[in-house]
Amino acid sequence: MSDEDAHESEQEPEPESDGDSGSPEAVGTMPEVSEGEQEQIESEREERLDPDNRPDEVEVDNTERDFDSEAGMFTDNEDYEESEKKFDDSEF
């Protein structure tokens, strides 16, 4: 093996590609959306997330919300500021 052949085999391999790195919708990028499409998407999202449109017995994710165990309600509830502390959580 010549020095040139040995040097070529020591080169680092090319990084693996997911095959989409050149496409405009590659991971981590957002496609361009017109203002009208953006408004429609936002409107549909609000309708989907409206509690009145929620199916019966559906699971709700409250992990982003803070619960006050003394008041017995979430801190973002409309009546939270006026609520009385009804429960004693000092036992826990």
N, C-alpha and C positions, 0 to 999 in steps of 0.2 A: 504494500500500500504506500502510495507516495504521500508527501507532506500535504499536498493539495487535497487528496482524497480524505485524509484524516481530519483536516480542517473542516471540510464539508459535513462530515458525520458528527462533528462537535457542535454544529449550529443548533440553536434552540428551535424546537418545532413551532410551527405557526399556531396561534391560538385557535381553538375550535370555534366555529361560527354556528349560530342557530339557524342560519339560512335566510333570515329576514332582516339582517342588520342594515340592508340598503333600502328597505321599503319604508314609506312614510309612516306606517302604522307599527313600527317596531316597538318592542317592549319599552315602556317608559316615555313614549311620546303620545301626544293626543292629536287626533286628526283635526284638520281645520273645520270649523263649524260656522256657518253664517249666523248673523244676529237673530234672524227669524227662527232658524233651527234651534238655536240656544234657548230662545224664549219658549218654544214648543216643548223642548226637553224639560225645562224647568217646570212648566205647567203640568206636564204628565207626572213628573216626580212628586210635586205637591199633592196631586190627586191620589197617587199611589200611597203616599205616606199619611194621608188624612185618616185619623182614627175612625171616622164615620164609614170609611170604605174598607175597614179591616174585617176579614172573615171571622166568624165565631171560632173561639178556642184556638186562636193563632198565638204562637209564641212571640213575645215582644222582648227585644234586647234593651235593657236599661243600664248596661255597663258604663255608659258615658254619663249617667245621671248620679247625683248625690242624694242619698236617702237619709232623712233625719228620723231616727228611730223613736225619739221622744215625742215628736209631733205626729209621727205616723204617716208622713208624706214626703214626696220628693221636694227638694229645695227650690226647684223651678216651677212648682205648682202655683197657680194664680193666687190661691188663698194662703200660701205659706207664711207670708209676713204677718198676717193677722191671726194665725193659728195659735192655739194654746198647746203647751206641752202636756199631752195626755198620758204618756207612757213613761215608766221609770226603767231606763236601761242600765242602771248602775249594777244590777245583778250579773250582767254579762261581761 
